């Protein structure tokens, strides 16, 4: 089930609740020896400070050093890009890019991507993924969904985007929050065709 290990994976972290999903996913991608392009929105910085004990720096280079140390990544394995770093690989279809995951994905980011706004690097990277027909997974974290949210999700789904609300299941009998986080991260990894041992595959 291994995907092309030479393809970098883009991880955009936006301002919805769900920082633990993003951190666990990044940890697993590093463990799978994947190069990860990371972008963090301003709102996500606030969420990190609210939902975790981490002090993630806002400057991209400092954030890159921080995450590299946190997850014991190899040098250059985690690359953090700023919101207006337009020469980043993810800003162009001619860049060396692979799948993209927006996790967690706010409904504001959902709306911007659905309309092709491209006002910052996260939105532009998603726009590139769609136009280049690359895998784009959006992990929405909102409830309830309004008709606007649903219309935007349907619009993107019809373009081939994978809409994956952060809705962990309970059939694996979770006993901790970590178990619920791992459920969602396992589903994301499955869609990225990356082997995972967080959750047994159905039928195994």
Residue frames as a rotation matrix with the C-alpha (Angstrom) as fourth column:
UNK 1
0.563 0.827 0.000 0.00
0.827 -0.563 0.000 0.00
0.000 0.000 -1.000 0.00
UNK 2
-0.130 -0.704 -0.698 3.04
0.564 -0.632 0.532 2.29
-0.815 -0.325 0.480 -0.21
UNK 3
0.927 0.374 0.029 2.74
0.259 -0.582 -0.771 5.38
-0.272 0.722 -0.636 -2.37
UNK 4
0.453 -0.782 0.427 5.53
0.537 -0.142 -0.831 7.11
0.711 0.606 0.356 -4.24
UNK 5
0.528 -0.265 -0.807 7.92
0.804 -0.149 0.575 8.02
-0.273 -0.953 0.134 -1.43
UNK 6
-0.596 -0.769 0.229 9.57
0.801 -0.554 0.227 10.68
-0.048 0.319 0.947 -3.60
UNK 7
-0.089 0.655 0.750 6.42
0.437 -0.651 0.621 12.82
0.895 0.383 -0.228 -3.62
UNK 8
-0.985 -0.165 0.041 6.29
0.046 -0.488 -0.872 15.48
0.164 -0.857 0.488 -0.90
UNK 9
-0.113 0.974 -0.196 3.02
0.905 0.182 0.386 15.76
0.411 -0.134 -0.902 0.97
UNK 10
-0.677 -0.042 0.734 1.59
-0.064 -0.991 -0.116 19.18
0.733 -0.126 0.669 1.68
UNK 11
-0.196 0.601 -0.775 -0.05
0.955 0.296 -0.012 19.71
0.222 -0.742 -0.632 5.07
UNK 12
-0.541 0.141 0.829 -2.04
-0.066 -0.990 0.125 22.91
0.838 0.013 0.545 5.55
UNK 13
-0.475 0.334 -0.814 -3.17
0.875 0.279 -0.395 23.61
0.095 -0.900 -0.425 9.10
UNK 14
-0.461 0.388 0.798 -5.99
0.090 -0.874 0.477 26.14
0.883 0.291 0.368 9.40
UNK 15
-0.796 -0.054 0.603 -8.01
-0.468 -0.578 -0.669 27.73
0.385 -0.814 0.435 12.17
UNK 16
0.362 0.905 -0.225 -10.60
-0.478 0.387 0.788 25.07
0.800 -0.178 0.573 12.93
UNK 17
0.315 -0.190 0.930 -10.51
-0.887 0.291 0.360 23.17
-0.339 -0.938 -0.077 16.19
UNK 18
0.993 0.062 0.099 -8.45
-0.032 0.958 -0.286 20.01
-0.113 0.281 0.953 15.82
UNK 19
0.394 -0.918 -0.052 -4.76
-0.906 -0.378 -0.189 20.79
0.154 0.122 -0.981 16.31
UNK 20
-0.013 -0.436 0.900 -4.14
-0.570 0.742 0.351 17.25
-0.821 -0.508 -0.259 17.68
UNK 21
0.795 0.312 0.520 -5.19
0.233 0.635 -0.737 15.79
-0.560 0.707 0.432 14.31
UNK 22
0.878 -0.472 -0.077 -2.60
-0.322 -0.463 -0.826 17.90
0.354 0.750 -0.558 12.50
UNK 23
0.157 -0.870 0.466 0.19
-0.983 -0.092 0.160 17.10
-0.097 -0.484 -0.870 14.95
UNK 24
0.171 -0.047 0.984 -0.46
-0.266 0.960 0.092 13.37
-0.949 -0.277 0.151 14.91
UNK 25
0.939 0.191 0.287 -0.66
0.222 0.299 -0.928 13.34
-0.263 0.935 0.239 11.12
UNK 26
0.648 -0.760 -0.043 2.63
-0.652 -0.525 -0.546 15.20
0.392 0.382 -0.837 10.82
UNK 27
0.036 -0.617 0.786 4.22
-0.846 0.400 0.353 12.78
-0.532 -0.678 -0.507 13.29
UNK 28
0.436 0.225 0.871 3.05
0.092 0.952 -0.292 9.79
-0.895 0.207 0.394 11.23
UNK 29
0.997 -0.079 0.025 4.19
0.012 -0.157 -0.988 11.30
0.082 0.984 -0.156 7.93
UNK 30
0.316 -0.934 0.169 7.65
-0.936 -0.336 -0.107 11.91
0.157 -0.124 -0.980 9.38
UNK 31
-0.002 -0.271 0.962 7.74
-0.552 0.803 0.225 8.33
-0.834 -0.531 -0.152 10.69
UNK 32
0.701 0.330 0.632 6.82
0.316 0.651 -0.691 7.15
-0.639 0.684 0.352 7.19
UNK 33
-0.289 -0.957 -0.006 9.91
0.526 -0.165 0.834 9.02
-0.800 0.238 0.551 5.93
UNK 34
0.313 0.455 0.834 7.92
0.937 -0.294 -0.191 11.45
0.159 0.841 -0.518 3.81
UNK 35
-0.885 -0.463 0.051 8.95
0.460 -0.886 -0.063 15.00
0.075 -0.032 0.997 3.07
UNK 36
0.113 0.970 -0.213 6.23
0.990 -0.128 -0.060 17.31
-0.086 -0.205 -0.975 4.34
UNK 37
-0.727 -0.165 0.666 5.53
0.304 -0.948 0.097 20.87
0.616 0.273 0.739 3.20
UNK 38
-0.205 0.626 -0.752 3.77
0.975 0.062 -0.213 22.60
-0.087 -0.777 -0.623 6.10
UNK 39
-0.646 0.116 0.755 1.72
0.091 -0.969 0.228 25.80
0.758 0.216 0.615 6.11
UNK 40
-0.415 0.464 -0.783 0.05
0.908 0.148 -0.393 27.22
-0.067 -0.874 -0.482 9.22
UNK 41
0.083 0.531 0.844 -2.58
0.497 -0.756 0.426 29.95
0.864 0.384 -0.327 9.09
UNK 42
-0.663 -0.286 0.692 -2.71
-0.329 -0.719 -0.612 32.82
0.673 -0.633 0.382 11.58
UNK 43
0.288 0.855 0.431 -5.92
-0.867 0.042 0.496 31.43
0.406 -0.517 0.754 13.05
UNK 44
0.655 -0.101 -0.749 -4.28
0.144 0.990 -0.008 28.03
0.742 -0.102 0.663 13.43
UNK 45
-0.505 -0.857 0.100 -1.58
0.131 -0.191 -0.973 29.66
0.853 -0.478 0.209 15.57
UNK 46
-0.357 0.478 0.803 -4.35
-0.866 -0.490 -0.093 30.75
0.349 -0.729 0.589 17.96
UNK 47
0.703 0.663 -0.258 -5.86
-0.554 0.738 0.385 27.26
0.446 -0.128 0.886 17.96
UNK 48
0.134 -0.752 -0.646 -2.47
0.296 0.652 -0.698 25.68
0.946 -0.098 0.309 18.72
UNK 49
-0.751 -0.455 0.478 -2.07
-0.243 -0.483 -0.841 27.97
0.614 -0.748 0.252 21.74
UNK 50
-0.068 0.847 0.527 -5.60
-0.976 -0.165 0.139 27.09
0.204 -0.505 0.838 22.91
UNK 51
0.799 0.561 -0.217 -5.63
-0.547 0.828 0.124 23.32
0.249 0.020 0.968 22.35
UNK 52
0.589 -0.665 -0.459 -2.01
0.543 0.746 -0.386 22.33
0.599 -0.022 0.800 23.04
UNK 53
0.778 -0.429 -0.460 0.91
0.299 -0.390 0.871 23.20
-0.553 -0.815 -0.175 25.27
UNK 54
0.053 -0.797 0.602 3.13
0.987 0.132 0.089 23.80
-0.150 0.590 0.794 22.23
UNK 55
0.369 -0.062 -0.927 4.65
0.051 -0.995 0.087 27.20
-0.928 -0.080 -0.364 21.58
UNK 56
0.232 -0.230 0.945 4.78
0.925 0.354 -0.141 27.05
-0.302 0.907 0.295 17.79
UNK 57
-0.508 -0.478 -0.717 6.76
0.256 -0.878 0.404 30.03
-0.822 0.022 0.569 16.46
UNK 58
0.603 0.773 -0.197 5.05
0.090 -0.311 -0.946 32.17
-0.793 0.553 -0.257 13.84
UNK 59
0.162 -0.626 -0.763 8.19
-0.899 -0.413 0.148 32.70
-0.408 0.662 -0.629 11.74
UNK 60
0.847 0.288 -0.447 8.45
-0.485 0.762 -0.429 29.87
0.217 0.580 0.785 9.14
UNK 61
0.047 -0.912 -0.407 12.15
-0.335 0.369 -0.867 29.12
0.941 0.177 -0.288 9.70
UNK 62
-0.654 -0.252 0.713 11.73
-0.741 0.026 -0.671 28.98
0.151 -0.967 -0.204 13.47
UNK 63
0.368 0.855 0.366 8.58
-0.848 0.470 -0.244 26.86
-0.381 -0.221 0.898 13.14
UNK 64
0.655 -0.189 -0.732 10.47
-0.433 0.701 -0.568 24.50
0.620 0.688 0.377 10.84
UNK 65
-0.466 -0.884 -0.030 13.30
-0.408 0.245 -0.879 24.09
0.785 -0.397 -0.475 13.36
UNK 66
-0.415 0.394 0.820 10.77
-0.889 0.016 -0.458 23.62
-0.193 -0.919 0.343 16.17
UNK 67
0.652 0.758 0.011 8.77
-0.727 0.629 -0.277 20.90
-0.217 0.173 0.961 14.38
UNK 68
0.346 -0.625 -0.700 11.91
-0.415 0.567 -0.711 19.18
0.841 0.537 -0.063 13.14
UNK 69
-0.715 -0.622 0.320 13.15
-0.521 0.169 -0.836 18.88
0.466 -0.765 -0.445 16.71
UNK 70
-0.144 0.755 0.640 9.72
-0.936 0.107 -0.336 17.93
-0.322 -0.647 0.691 18.10
UNK 71
0.822 0.566 0.060 9.28
-0.497 0.765 -0.409 15.01
-0.278 0.306 0.910 15.71
UNK 72
0.071 -0.900 0.430 12.97
-0.190 0.411 0.892 14.09
-0.979 -0.145 -0.142 15.35
UNK 73
0.930 0.317 0.188 12.72
0.140 0.168 -0.976 14.62
-0.341 0.933 0.112 11.61
UNK 74
0.040 -0.917 0.396 15.67
0.947 0.161 0.276 14.52
-0.317 0.364 0.876 9.25
UNK 75
-0.449 -0.285 -0.847 17.10
0.111 -0.958 0.263 17.80
-0.887 0.024 0.462 8.08
UNK 76
-0.818 0.161 -0.552 14.84
-0.558 -0.453 0.695 19.21
-0.138 0.877 0.460 5.39
UNK 77
-0.845 0.534 -0.025 12.15
0.514 0.825 0.233 16.57
0.145 0.184 -0.972 5.92
UNK 78
0.274 0.892 -0.360 9.76
0.901 -0.369 -0.229 19.20
-0.337 -0.261 -0.905 7.31
UNK 79
-0.806 -0.470 0.361 9.66
0.575 -0.767 0.286 22.43
0.142 0.437 0.888 5.33
UNK 80
0.042 0.822 -0.568 7.50
0.817 -0.356 -0.454 25.27
-0.575 -0.445 -0.686 6.62
UNK 81
-0.623 -0.185 0.760 6.35
0.691 -0.585 0.424 28.02
0.366 0.790 0.493 4.27
UNK 82
-0.806 0.271 -0.527 4.92
0.150 -0.767 -0.624 31.44
-0.573 -0.582 0.577 5.06
UNK 83
0.070 0.994 0.087 1.49
0.458 0.046 -0.888 32.68
-0.886 0.102 -0.452 4.03
UNK 84
0.874 0.209 -0.439 2.86
-0.240 -0.599 -0.764 34.81
-0.423 0.773 -0.473 1.18
UNK 85
-0.185 -0.970 0.159 5.90
-0.382 0.220 0.898 32.74
-0.906 0.105 -0.411 0.20
UNK 86
0.643 0.673 -0.365 4.93
-0.533 0.052 -0.844 32.64
-0.549 0.738 0.393 -3.47
UNK 87
0.085 -0.672 -0.736 8.13
-0.913 0.243 -0.328 30.93
0.399 0.700 -0.593 -4.62
UNK 88
-0.297 -0.085 0.951 7.35
-0.643 0.754 -0.133 27.84
-0.706 -0.651 -0.279 -2.51
UNK 89
-0.989 -0.147 0.012 6.98
-0.094 0.691 0.717 24.63
-0.114 0.708 -0.697 -4.57
UNK 90
-0.495 0.862 0.107 3.27
0.721 0.477 -0.502 24.41
-0.484 -0.172 -0.858 -3.70
UNK 91
-0.088 0.464 -0.882 2.53
-0.097 -0.885 -0.456 27.75
-0.991 0.045 0.123 -5.37
UNK 92
-0.140 -0.031 -0.990 2.95
-0.954 -0.263 0.143 26.40
-0.265 0.964 0.007 -8.89
UNK 93
0.848 0.505 0.160 1.84
-0.420 0.825 -0.378 23.43
-0.323 0.253 0.912 -10.91
UNK 94
0.602 -0.697 -0.389 5.43
-0.231 0.314 -0.921 23.03
0.764 0.644 0.028 -12.08
UNK 95
-0.028 -0.581 0.813 6.63
-0.989 -0.102 -0.107 22.48
0.145 -0.807 -0.572 -8.50
UNK 96
-0.633 -0.234 -0.738 7.57
-0.167 0.972 -0.165 19.04
0.756 0.019 -0.654 -7.16
UNK 97
-0.468 0.594 0.655 4.31
-0.881 -0.253 -0.400 18.39
-0.072 -0.764 0.641 -5.37
UNK 98
-0.900 0.272 -0.340 2.28
0.214 0.956 0.198 15.39
0.379 0.106 -0.919 -4.31
UNK 99
0.012 0.978 -0.209 -0.98
0.756 0.128 0.641 15.06
0.654 -0.166 -0.738 -2.36
UNK 100
-0.735 -0.151 0.661 -2.28
-0.230 -0.862 -0.453 17.87
0.638 -0.485 0.599 -0.16
UNK 101
-0.124 0.681 -0.722 -4.17
0.865 0.430 0.257 17.62
0.486 -0.593 -0.642 3.12
UNK 102
-0.403 0.106 0.909 -5.91
-0.370 -0.927 -0.056 20.51
0.837 -0.359 0.412 4.86
UNK 103
0.324 0.421 -0.847 -6.19
0.506 0.679 0.531 19.33
0.799 -0.601 0.007 8.46
UNK 104
-0.198 0.976 0.090 -8.04
0.722 0.207 -0.660 20.69
-0.663 -0.066 -0.746 10.25
UNK 105
-0.768 0.020 0.640 -9.91
0.542 -0.512 0.666 22.68
0.342 0.859 0.382 7.63
UNK 106
-0.646 0.554 -0.525 -11.97
0.136 -0.593 -0.794 25.68
-0.751 -0.584 0.308 8.67
UNK 107
0.228 0.811 0.538 -15.15
0.824 0.134 -0.551 26.55
-0.519 0.569 -0.638 6.80
UNK 108
0.639 -0.110 -0.761 -13.53
-0.277 -0.956 -0.094 29.87
-0.718 0.271 -0.641 5.87
UNK 109
-0.493 -0.863 -0.106 -10.73
-0.521 0.196 0.831 27.99
-0.696 0.465 -0.547 4.12
UNK 110
-0.393 0.479 0.785 -13.33
0.624 0.766 -0.155 25.70
-0.676 0.429 -0.600 2.55
UNK 111
0.662 0.723 -0.197 -15.11
0.397 -0.561 -0.727 28.73
-0.636 0.403 -0.658 1.11
UNK 112
0.315 -0.625 -0.714 -11.91
-0.623 -0.704 0.341 30.32
-0.716 0.337 -0.611 -0.19
UNK 113
-0.714 -0.599 0.362 -10.80
-0.173 0.653 0.738 27.13
-0.679 0.464 -0.570 -1.91
UNK 114
-0.115 0.774 0.623 -14.25
0.727 0.493 -0.478 26.54
-0.677 0.398 -0.619 -3.40
UNK 115
0.852 0.470 -0.231 -14.17
0.231 -0.733 -0.640 29.99
-0.470 0.492 -0.733 -5.00
UNK 116
0.412 -0.772 0.484 -10.52
0.868 0.171 -0.466 29.87
0.277 0.612 0.741 -6.09
UNK 117
0.989 0.086 -0.116 -9.62
0.123 -0.925 0.360 32.91
-0.077 -0.370 -0.926 -3.97
UNK 118
0.381 -0.922 0.067 -5.87
0.831 0.310 -0.463 32.17
0.406 0.232 0.884 -3.71
UNK 119
0.803 -0.018 0.596 -5.34
-0.164 -0.968 0.192 35.06
0.573 -0.252 -0.780 -1.30
UNK 120
0.346 -0.751 0.562 -2.61
-0.871 -0.035 0.489 33.21
-0.348 -0.659 -0.667 0.60
UNK 121
-0.543 -0.702 -0.461 -0.29
-0.830 0.533 0.166 30.25
0.129 0.473 -0.872 0.04
UNK 122
-0.696 0.357 0.623 -2.68
-0.060 0.836 -0.546 27.70
-0.715 -0.418 -0.560 1.56
UNK 123
0.378 0.918 -0.120 -5.48
-0.156 -0.065 -0.986 28.72
-0.912 0.392 0.119 -0.79
UNK 124
0.289 -0.356 -0.889 -3.12
-0.950 -0.219 -0.221 28.89
-0.116 0.909 -0.401 -3.77
UNK 125
-0.769 -0.620 0.156 -1.66
-0.609 0.784 0.116 25.45
-0.195 -0.006 -0.981 -3.00
UNK 126
-0.321 0.747 0.582 -5.17
0.144 0.646 -0.750 23.96
-0.936 -0.157 -0.315 -2.92
UNK 127
0.575 0.508 -0.642 -6.00
-0.488 -0.417 -0.767 25.74
-0.657 0.754 0.008 -6.18
UNK 128
-0.211 -0.762 -0.613 -2.90
-0.978 0.166 0.130 24.22
0.003 0.626 -0.779 -7.75
UNK 129
-0.800 -0.075 0.595 -3.80
-0.226 0.957 -0.184 20.74
-0.555 -0.282 -0.783 -6.46
UNK 130
0.175 0.960 0.220 -7.25
0.063 0.212 -0.975 21.01
-0.982 0.185 -0.023 -8.04
UNK 131
0.621 0.100 -0.777 -6.09
-0.683 -0.417 -0.599 22.36
-0.384 0.904 -0.191 -11.40
UNK 132
-0.355 -0.832 -0.427 -3.29
-0.924 0.382 0.024 19.78
0.143 0.403 -0.904 -11.62
UNK 133
0.527 0.709 -0.468 -5.73
-0.588 0.702 0.402 17.02
0.614 0.063 0.787 -10.61
UNK 134
-0.632 -0.719 -0.291 -3.67
-0.161 0.489 -0.857 15.99
0.758 -0.495 -0.425 -7.59
UNK 135
-0.028 0.618 -0.786 -5.17
0.756 0.527 0.388 14.43
0.654 -0.583 -0.482 -4.50
UNK 136
-0.669 -0.067 0.740 -6.63
-0.344 -0.855 -0.388 17.01
0.659 -0.514 0.549 -2.12
UNK 137
-0.171 0.561 -0.810 -8.09
0.757 0.601 0.256 15.93
0.631 -0.570 -0.527 1.22
UNK 138
-0.473 0.095 0.876 -9.98
-0.369 -0.924 -0.099 18.42
0.800 -0.370 0.472 3.36
UNK 139
-0.500 0.218 -0.838 -10.61
0.724 0.637 -0.266 17.46
0.476 -0.740 -0.476 6.99
UNK 140
-0.181 0.553 0.813 -13.52
-0.180 -0.832 0.525 19.72
0.967 -0.051 0.250 7.99
UNK 141
-0.638 0.031 -0.769 -14.12
0.736 0.318 -0.598 20.40
0.227 -0.947 -0.226 11.67
UNK 142
-0.848 0.486 0.212 -17.43
-0.507 -0.860 -0.057 22.19
0.154 -0.156 0.976 12.16
UNK 143
-0.626 0.733 -0.265 -20.89
0.667 0.680 0.304 21.34
0.404 0.013 -0.915 13.39
UNK 144
0.335 0.493 0.803 -23.58
0.463 0.656 -0.596 21.77
-0.820 0.572 -0.009 12.33
UNK 145
-0.778 -0.525 0.345 -22.90
0.534 -0.264 0.803 22.46
-0.331 0.809 0.485 8.65
UNK 146
-0.114 0.723 -0.681 -24.86
-0.244 -0.685 -0.687 25.30
-0.963 0.088 0.255 7.09
UNK 147
0.771 0.425 0.475 -26.28
0.358 0.327 -0.875 25.13
-0.527 0.844 0.100 3.55
UNK 148
0.759 -0.571 -0.314 -23.33
-0.650 -0.637 -0.414 27.33
0.036 0.518 -0.855 2.50
UNK 149
-0.165 -0.849 0.502 -20.84
-0.793 0.417 0.445 24.82
-0.587 -0.325 -0.741 3.88
UNK 150
0.082 0.282 0.956 -22.65
0.160 0.943 -0.292 21.91
-0.984 0.177 0.032 2.25
UNK 151
0.960 0.281 -0.012 -22.81
0.051 -0.216 -0.975 23.65
-0.276 0.935 -0.222 -1.11
UNK 152
0.422 -0.882 -0.207 -19.09
-0.906 -0.415 -0.082 24.40
-0.013 0.222 -0.975 -0.99
UNK 153
-0.275 -0.502 0.820 -18.30
-0.513 0.798 0.317 20.80
-0.813 -0.334 -0.477 -0.05
UNK 154
0.477 0.528 0.703 -20.47
0.325 0.637 -0.699 19.45
-0.817 0.562 0.132 -2.87
UNK 155
0.915 -0.174 -0.365 -18.85
-0.395 -0.570 -0.720 21.83
-0.083 0.803 -0.590 -5.35
UNK 156
0.008 -0.999 0.039 -15.37
-0.990 -0.002 0.140 20.61
-0.140 -0.039 -0.989 -4.39
UNK 157
-0.146 0.001 0.989 -16.39
-0.224 0.974 -0.034 16.96
-0.964 -0.226 -0.142 -4.18
UNK 158
0.819 0.510 0.263 -17.65
0.164 0.231 -0.959 17.20
-0.550 0.829 0.106 -7.77
UNK 159
0.666 -0.672 -0.324 -14.14
-0.715 -0.450 -0.536 18.36
0.215 0.588 -0.780 -8.70
UNK 160
0.458 -0.475 -0.752 -12.60
0.107 0.869 -0.484 15.26
0.883 0.141 0.448 -7.16
UNK 161
-0.412 -0.568 0.713 -11.65
-0.638 -0.378 -0.670 16.70
0.650 -0.731 -0.207 -3.76
UNK 162
-0.264 0.278 -0.924 -11.98
0.546 0.833 0.094 14.28
0.795 -0.479 -0.371 -0.84
UNK 163
-0.066 0.349 0.935 -14.18
-0.655 -0.722 0.223 15.81
0.753 -0.597 0.277 1.86
UNK 164
-0.145 -0.116 -0.982 -13.40
0.460 0.871 -0.171 14.07
0.876 -0.477 -0.073 5.14
UNK 165
0.428 0.347 0.835 -15.13
-0.510 -0.670 0.539 15.63
0.746 -0.657 -0.109 8.17
UNK 166
-0.707 -0.702 0.087 -13.37
-0.420 0.317 -0.850 14.93
0.569 -0.638 -0.519 11.45
UNK 167
0.318 0.889 0.328 -15.95
-0.918 0.202 0.342 12.38
0.238 -0.410 0.881 12.59
UNK 168
-0.723 -0.690 -0.045 -14.19
-0.654 0.703 -0.280 9.53
0.225 -0.173 -0.959 14.40
UNK 169
0.157 0.755 -0.637 -15.99
-0.361 0.644 0.674 6.22
0.919 0.125 0.374 14.70
UNK 170
0.007 -0.069 0.998 -16.52
-1.000 0.003 0.007 4.20
-0.004 -0.998 -0.069 17.85
UNK 171
0.862 0.393 -0.320 -16.57
-0.422 0.906 -0.023 0.62
0.281 0.155 0.947 16.60
UNK 172
0.079 -0.902 -0.424 -12.92
0.087 0.430 -0.898 0.23
0.993 0.034 0.113 17.62
UNK 173
0.734 0.360 -0.576 -13.98
0.570 0.136 0.810 0.92
0.369 -0.923 -0.105 21.23
UNK 174
-0.058 -0.796 0.602 -11.78
0.131 -0.604 -0.786 3.96
0.990 0.034 0.139 21.92
UNK 175
0.449 0.143 -0.882 -10.67
0.862 0.190 0.470 4.50
0.235 -0.971 -0.038 25.49
UNK 176
-0.139 -0.544 -0.827 -8.89
0.622 -0.699 0.355 7.85
-0.771 -0.465 0.436 25.10
UNK 177
0.660 0.279 -0.697 -8.85
-0.244 -0.799 -0.550 11.03
-0.711 0.533 -0.459 23.06
UNK 178
-0.363 -0.884 -0.295 -5.68
-0.687 0.041 0.725 9.73
-0.629 0.466 -0.622 21.41
UNK 179
-0.589 0.215 0.779 -7.68
0.415 0.907 0.063 6.76
-0.693 0.361 -0.624 20.11
UNK 180
0.530 0.848 -0.001 -10.19
0.496 -0.312 -0.810 9.12
-0.687 0.429 -0.586 18.50
UNK 181
0.400 -0.496 -0.770 -7.42
-0.650 -0.746 0.144 11.21
-0.646 0.443 -0.621 16.95
UNK 182
-0.639 -0.720 0.271 -5.71
-0.364 0.593 0.718 8.08
-0.677 0.360 -0.641 15.61
UNK 183
-0.010 0.719 0.695 -8.95
0.576 0.572 -0.584 6.94
-0.818 0.394 -0.420 13.98
UNK 184
0.863 0.388 -0.322 -9.09
0.021 -0.665 -0.746 10.05
-0.504 0.638 -0.582 11.82
UNK 185
0.135 -0.901 -0.412 -5.36
-0.828 -0.331 0.452 10.12
-0.544 0.280 -0.791 11.11
UNK 186
-0.518 -0.272 0.811 -5.51
0.058 0.935 0.351 6.48
-0.853 0.229 -0.468 10.02
UNK 187
0.460 0.767 0.447 -8.29
0.587 0.115 -0.802 7.32
-0.667 0.631 -0.397 7.57
UNK 188
0.762 -0.263 -0.592 -6.20
-0.498 -0.823 -0.275 10.15
-0.415 0.504 -0.758 6.13
UNK 189
-0.298 -0.947 0.120 -3.15
-0.680 0.299 0.669 7.90
-0.670 0.118 -0.733 5.79
UNK 190
-0.150 0.329 0.932 -5.28
0.432 0.870 -0.237 5.28
-0.889 0.368 -0.272 4.05
UNK 191
0.836 0.543 0.073 -6.34
0.324 -0.383 -0.865 7.85
-0.442 0.747 -0.496 1.46
UNK 192
0.517 -0.749 -0.414 -2.70
-0.802 -0.593 0.072 8.86
-0.299 0.295 -0.908 1.00
UNK 193
0.860 -0.144 -0.489 -1.84
-0.115 0.879 -0.462 5.18
0.497 0.454 0.740 0.38
UNK 194
-0.228 -0.909 0.349 0.59
-0.690 -0.102 -0.717 5.20
0.687 -0.404 -0.604 3.29
UNK 195
-0.060 0.160 -0.985 0.82
0.390 0.912 0.125 2.07
0.919 -0.377 -0.117 5.42
UNK 196
-0.263 0.025 0.964 -0.38
-0.757 -0.626 -0.190 2.67
0.598 -0.780 0.184 8.97
UNK 197
-0.535 0.048 -0.843 -0.72
0.405 0.891 -0.207 0.64
0.741 -0.452 -0.496 12.15
UNK 198
-0.876 0.235 0.421 -2.91
-0.458 -0.680 -0.573 3.08
0.151 -0.695 0.703 14.05
UNK 199
0.038 0.950 0.311 -6.10
-0.808 0.212 -0.550 1.23
-0.588 -0.231 0.775 13.22
UNK 200
-0.574 -0.182 0.799 -6.70
0.193 0.917 0.348 -2.28
-0.796 0.354 -0.491 11.85
UNK 201
-0.820 0.306 -0.485 -7.98
-0.566 -0.302 0.767 -2.35
0.088 0.903 0.420 8.30
UNK 202
0.075 0.950 0.303 -11.60
-0.910 0.189 -0.369 -3.42
-0.408 -0.248 0.879 8.08
UNK 203
0.828 0.333 -0.452 -11.82
-0.495 0.813 -0.307 -7.19
0.265 0.478 0.838 7.72
UNK 204
-0.147 -0.941 -0.305 -8.32
-0.439 0.338 -0.832 -7.89
0.886 0.012 -0.463 9.06
